[in-house]
Amino acid sequence: MPGSTPEYVLNSALWQRLRCHRGAMIAAGVLLLLALSSLIVPALSPYDYYTPQLDLISQPPTLRGGHLLGTDPLGRDLLIRVLWGCRISLLIGLAASCISIVVGVLWGAIAGYAGGTTDALMMRMVDVLYSVPFVPFVIVLTVLFGRELWLMFVAIGAVSWLDIARIVRGEALSLKRREFIEAARVSGVRAARMIRRHIVPNLLGVVIIYATLTIPTVILFEAFMSFLGLGVRVPLASLGSLIADGASDMQAHPHLLLVPATVLATIVYCFNFIGDGLRDALDPHDRHDRHEQA
Amino acid sequence: MNEDPLLQIRDLSVSYPGAHGRFTALCELNLEVSAGECLGLVGESGSGKTALLLAILGLLPAQSSVRGSIRYRGGELLGLEAARLNAIRGARIAMVFQEPMSALNPYMRVIDQLSEVPHVHGGMSRRKARQRALEMLEAVHIGEPERRARQYPHELSGGMRQRVMIAMALIGEPDIVLADEPTTALDVTVQAQILSLLQEMRERTGAALVLVTHDLGVVAQLADRIGVMRGGRIVEQAECTQLFSQPQHPYTQALLSAMPRLEYPL
């Protein structure tokens, strides 16, 4: 069939192909389990993440006594703290990714569709922002506004939209030359509606893949910031700050480092797997046949 | 004729910057289209047929230089600001593209795509626009319009997509429909159906049809008048029957003799 391009896929066929990708489905299951338990378990548990129990400091993991993963040097239950860390890390990952995707897609689509001087100006601004060193930028922000959770969303979102803007702009440039865009222009569709109804929906394939790859990057960013002590405010914990705490005590109590580090690695790994599965599912010419046979 | 022709093109020249200096796509071209007629434009690839249609709709790439004048009902189209041009596109002058797959947005249902035109132009409510779109689908003889309307372009066959394209061009009730090789991408039986559909729609709506093609057989069936294009100019213009019986220009004669005929062995 002429013009049988891979772009017809954003519908139920995508879901069916994704289901054939076993790795992605397992990864999605693991993530869902982690997310749900991070929401439910702390509410049911008799322990909380902030009350110190000074008679129970640095307990090893045990099946007796209720602290399944042991306690930290202030006697707080590690399982609950790790689950809270999960919650914070996932929240930051999703929220900051949402910010960066919305901003990046709009910026890139407008620049690419408008073209000419507008495009040049908008993309030079992206280039300038690219050259801003990220860590000092976040340090300045935390000095100015204190250690607030929303600041992490803004800081990470503000940096990670740049890549998306570039990718989307490139796609929009090539979309603009396609016949159906010309057909819509010939029908008298104005620029704003054109971007909303014709350009952006056709970009979604690329954006979805990129989003699943942005989330783990953002989570790692946040862990890195927390490791440097720039992240969430104590006693709240993110996976990054738990790893930082654990690292300072790792000779005596390795489980304080290993547990949050394993959870962080698992989350990042799962998102990468889902991204992989989505990429295969969205590109029927590429790899998905192999998975169907497997 | 005592009144203005519907579309009047005077001394239109278009050139693009190319790899070897400027490339001239159209060269001082003159053309008139009067209301309700069917004008066929034939010529080889690169003779400027498509550039002419794009110029009429203001779709030429930004770096191309355009001189001359294109008047629609006496009003100049060249250099018209975007908002005024958008009011004419789709509503007054519409276009049918060559490749119906790539000319339909793959992520939009047929009905959304069709109803966009009356929604954008007439300020028609979504509901009324959808109603109108369904009527159009019925008018271009698409079976089960309700079901087809909910489908995406890739779920339709080539001929059906081209019917949708035609419905999309005619839904705004334009005075002029520009068709850029509307049957080239289709197989022969479907071609015949699409041509008879174009003819039927023209009779029903009274719109003028500018039919661009390299297929002389296609224009012979439909056109009242034929313009032969070569190298960015119209080298000969004549009534359909006259052009086929007494071609004047040597290029037209060559073109006609290049058509395979059944009565002579090849």
Interface residues (C-beta under 8 A of the other chain):
Chain A: M1 P2 G3 S4 T5 E7 Y8 L10 N11 G115 G116 R178 E179 F180 E182 A183 A184 R185 V186 S187 G188 V189 R190 R193 R197 H198 P201 N202 L204
Chain B: L57 L59 A62 A82 A83 N86 A87 I88 R89 G90 A91 A94 M95 F97 E99 M101 S102 A103 L104 N105 P106 Y107 M108 D112 E116 V117 V120 H121 Y152 P153 H154 G158 M165 M168 G172 A185
